[in-house]
Amino acid sequence: MNRNFRIILATAIYILGLVVSVYVGGWVLLLKPVKEMIAAYTLGTLTLPQLVISVAKCISSMTVAGLIWCMGYMASNHIFDSRDE
């Protein structure tokens, strides 16, 4: 593969991993459960299982985001490693 193509592909994979980690860790596992808990509390329909699941999602959100980012970083390094030159 051409060196420039590998650099572009590795950068695109790294950015994709970063964006997906922010979406999954930030929105799906952190902000969305908090928003749903606030809405359920306001409506008076908040249950204990919903609260426990939401707290577990919030606690694990940064770990999952870090894992997804790390997988994107490792994939981009696998495609282009500067030691190969």
NUBA-243638 format. One record per residue: x negated, y negated, z of N, C-alpha, C, CB in turn. Coordinates in pm, whole numbers. Glycine has a CB too. Example, Ala and Ser with C-alpha at 12.3 -4.5 7.8 and 13.67 -1.06 7.14 Angstrom:
REM NUBA-243638
{pt {-1319, 569, 780}, {-1230, 450, 780}, {-1320, 330, 780}, {-1131, 447, 905}},
{pt {-1285, 225, 708}, {-1367, 106, 714}, {-1290, -3, 787}, {-1408, 60, 572}},
This chain:
REM NUBA-243638
{pt {-83, 118, 0}, {0, 0, 0}, {-88, -124, 0}, {95, 0, 121}},
{pt {-38, -228, -61}, {-110, -354, -66}, {-117, -415, 75}, {-41, -451, -164}},
{pt {-231, -478, 106}, {-253, -536, 239}, {-149, -644, 270}, {-394, -595, 248}},
{pt {-122, -733, 177}, {-25, -841, 200}, {116, -786, 221}, {-26, -939, 83}},
{pt {152, -683, 146}, {283, -621, 163}, {296, -559, 302}, {306, -514, 54}},
{pt {188, -494, 349}, {191, -435, 482}, {204, -542, 591}, {66, -352, 506}},
{pt {138, -655, 572}, {149, -765, 669}, {292, -819, 673}, {50, -878, 635}},
{pt {351, -839, 558}, {489, -891, 551}, {586, -791, 611}, {528, -923, 405}},
{pt {570, -664, 578}, {658, -560, 632}, {643, -547, 783}, {629, -425, 565}},
{pt {520, -552, 832}, {497, -542, 977}, {557, -663, 1049}, {345, -533, 1007}},
{pt {546, -781, 991}, {605, -900, 1052}, {757, -892, 1053}, {559, -1025, 978}},
{pt {815, -844, 944}, {961, -831, 937}, {1011, -730, 1041}, {1005, -789, 795}},
{pt {941, -620, 1058}, {982, -520, 1157}, {967, -574, 1299}, {899, -391, 1141}},
{pt {861, -649, 1323}, {842, -709, 1455}, {955, -808, 1487}, {705, -780, 1463}},
{pt {989, -894, 1390}, {1096, -992, 1411}, {1230, -921, 1427}, {1103, -1092, 1292}},
{pt {1255, -816, 1350}, {1377, -738, 1365}, {1388, -678, 1505}, {1384, -628, 1259}},
{pt {1279, -622, 1555}, {1278, -566, 1690}, {1304, -672, 1795}, {1147, -499, 1718}},
{pt {1249, -790, 1776}, {1270, -900, 1869}, {1416, -946, 1869}, {1178, -1017, 1833}},
{pt {1474, -961, 1751}, {1613, -1006, 1740}, {1708, -901, 1799}, {1649, -1034, 1593}},
{pt {1684, -775, 1767}, {1771, -669, 1820}, {1758, -661, 1972}, {1735, -533, 1755}},
{pt {1639, -678, 2025}, {1622, -672, 2171}, {1693, -788, 2240}, {1474, -672, 2207}},
{pt {1690, -905, 2181}, {1761, -1020, 2239}, {1912, -997, 2232}, {1723, -1151, 2167}},
{pt {1959, -943, 2120}, {2103, -918, 2106}, {2150, -812, 2206}, {2135, -873, 1963}},
{pt {2082, -698, 2209}, {2127, -589, 2296}, {2104, -624, 2444}, {2053, -459, 2260}},
{pt {1985, -670, 2477}, {1956, -701, 2616}, {2023, -826, 2667}, {1809, -714, 2635}},
{pt {2033, -926, 2582}, {2090, -1054, 2625}, {2240, -1061, 2616}, {2032, -1163, 2546}},
{pt {2294, -1017, 2504}, {2439, -1030, 2484}, {2515, -907, 2532}, {2469, -1055, 2338}},
{pt {2482, -790, 2476}, {2561, -670, 2503}, {2550, -626, 2649}, {2516, -556, 2411}},
{pt {2432, -633, 2707}, {2414, -581, 2842}, {2410, -687, 2952}, {2289, -502, 2847}},
{pt {2402, -815, 2918}, {2394, -917, 3023}, {2512, -1014, 3018}, {2264, -993, 3012}},
{pt {2525, -1088, 2910}, {2627, -1192, 2906}, {2769, -1140, 2888}, {2596, -1287, 2796}},
{pt {2786, -1040, 2804}, {2920, -986, 2780}, {2982, -924, 2905}, {2914, -883, 2668}},
{pt {2909, -840, 2982}, {2969, -787, 3105}, {3002, -895, 3208}, {2876, -685, 3167}},
{pt {2916, -997, 3217}, {2944, -1106, 3310}, {3069, -1181, 3267}, {2824, -1203, 3318}},
{pt {3081, -1206, 3138}, {3200, -1274, 3085}, {3326, -1191, 3112}, {3185, -1299, 2933}},
{pt {3319, -1060, 3091}, {3433, -973, 3116}, {3467, -966, 3265}, {3405, -833, 3063}},
{pt {3365, -966, 3352}, {3392, -966, 3496}, {3461, -1094, 3540}, {3262, -947, 3574}},
{pt {3416, -1207, 3489}, {3478, -1334, 3523}, {3623, -1337, 3476}, {3399, -1451, 3462}},
{pt {3647, -1289, 3355}, {3784, -1287, 3303}, {3873, -1194, 3385}, {3785, -1244, 3156}},
{pt {3821, -1076, 3421}, {3900, -982, 3500}, {3926, -1036, 3640}, {3828, -846, 3508}},
{pt {3828, -1102, 3698}, {3847, -1160, 3832}, {3951, -1272, 3826}, {3713, -1215, 3887}},
{pt {3945, -1353, 3722}, {4041, -1462, 3706}, {4182, -1409, 3690}, {4004, -1549, 3586}},
{pt {4197, -1300, 3616}, {4329, -1240, 3596}, {4373, -1152, 3713}, {4329, -1158, 3469}},
{pt {4281, -1123, 3804}, {4314, -1039, 3919}, {4315, -891, 3887}, {4446, -1078, 3974}},
{pt {4245, -849, 3782}, {4244, -708, 3743}, {4107, -644, 3756}, {4291, -695, 3601}},
{pt {4018, -705, 3831}, {3883, -651, 3848}, {3888, -528, 3937}, {3788, -757, 3908}},
{pt {3835, -416, 3888}, {3832, -291, 3964}, {3689, -261, 4006}, {3891, -173, 3882}},
{pt {3675, -174, 4104}, {3543, -137, 4154}, {3458, -67, 4047}, {3557, -47, 4275}},
{pt {3513, 30, 3971}, {3430, 91, 3866}, {3383, -11, 3762}, {3507, 202, 3797}},
{pt {3469, -104, 3726}, {3429, -208, 3629}, {3317, -294, 3687}, {3551, -297, 3590}},
{pt {3326, -327, 3814}, {3222, -406, 3879}, {3090, -331, 3885}, {3266, -445, 4020}},
{pt {3094, -203, 3921}, {2972, -123, 3932}, {2905, -106, 3795}, {3003, 15, 3992}},
{pt {2984, -79, 3693}, {2928, -62, 3558}, {2868, -193, 3509}, {3037, -15, 3460}},
{pt {2934, -303, 3534}, {2882, -433, 3491}, {2752, -468, 3562}, {2985, -542, 3515}},
{pt {2744, -441, 3691}, {2621, -468, 3765}, {2508, -378, 3715}, {2643, -446, 3917}},
{pt {2537, -252, 3686}, {2435, -162, 3633}, {2385, -209, 3497}, {2490, -19, 3622}},
{pt {2476, -258, 3413}, {2436, -310, 3283}, {2347, -433, 3298}, {2560, -345, 3199}},
{pt {2383, -521, 3390}, {2303, -642, 3410}, {2164, -609, 3464}, {2374, -736, 3505}},
{pt {2156, -512, 3553}, {2026, -475, 3609}, {1937, -411, 3503}, {2044, -378, 3727}},
{pt {1994, -329, 3417}, {1914, -257, 3318}, {1893, -336, 3188}, {1978, -125, 3286}},
{pt {1951, -454, 3177}, {1946, -526, 3050}, {1803, -562, 3007}, {2029, -653, 3059}},
{pt {1723, -610, 3097}, {1587, -651, 3060}, {1498, -531, 3032}, {1526, -737, 3169}},
{pt {1522, -419, 3099}, {1445, -298, 3072}, {1475, -246, 2932}, {1477, -190, 3177}},
{pt {1602, -245, 2895}, {1641, -199, 2762}, {1588, -295, 2655}, {1794, -185, 2751}},
{pt {1597, -426, 2682}, {1545, -524, 2587}, {1395, -507, 2567}, {1576, -668, 2635}},
{pt {1323, -483, 2675}, {1179, -460, 2665}, {1146, -333, 2589}, {1119, -453, 2803}},
{pt {1225, -230, 2610}, {1203, -104, 2538}, {1224, -123, 2388}, {1297, 5, 2590}},
{pt {1330, -191, 2350}, {1357, -214, 2207}, {1249, -300, 2146}, {1495, -279, 2187}},
{pt {1207, -406, 2216}, {1100, -492, 2165}, {971, -412, 2149}, {1078, -613, 2258}},
{pt {940, -329, 2247}, {818, -250, 2243}, {819, -151, 2126}, {799, -175, 2375}},
{pt {934, -93, 2097}, {943, -1, 1983}, {920, -77, 1852}, {1082, 69, 1981}},
{pt {974, -198, 1839}, {949, -279, 1720}, {803, -318, 1709}, {1035, -403, 1722}},
{pt {741, -351, 1822}, {600, -387, 1823}, {512, -269, 1783}, {560, -438, 1963}},
{pt {542, -152, 1835}, {464, -34, 1800}, {483, 5, 1654}, {501, 84, 1889}},
{pt {605, -11, 1603}, {629, 21, 1461}, {554, -76, 1371}, {779, 16, 1430}},
{pt {552, -204, 1408}, {480, -300, 1325}, {329, -276, 1331}, {512, -444, 1368}},
{pt {277, -237, 1447}, {136, -204, 1457}, {102, -76, 1383}, {95, -191, 1601}},
{pt {197, 15, 1373}, {173, 139, 1298}, {162, 109, 1149}, {286, 241, 1324}},
{pt {241, 15, 1102}, {237, -21, 960}, {112, -102, 926}, {362, -99, 921}},
{pt {81, -199, 1010}, {-40, -278, 983}, {-122, -285, 1109}, {-4, -420, 933}},
{pt {-235, -224, 1107}, {-329, -229, 1217}, {-455, -297, 1166}, {-359, -87, 1275}},
{pt {-497, -404, 1231}, {-612, -481, 1182}, {-742, -401, 1191}, {-625, -611, 1260}},
{pt {-743, -292, 1268}, {-863, -209, 1276}, {-883, -125, 1151}, {-858, -120, 1397}},
{pt {-779, -115, 1066}, {-791, -35, 944}, {-878, -101, 840}, {-655, -9, 886}},
{pt {-906, -226, 856}, {-982, -299, 752}, {-1129, -281, 766}, {-950, -444, 756}},
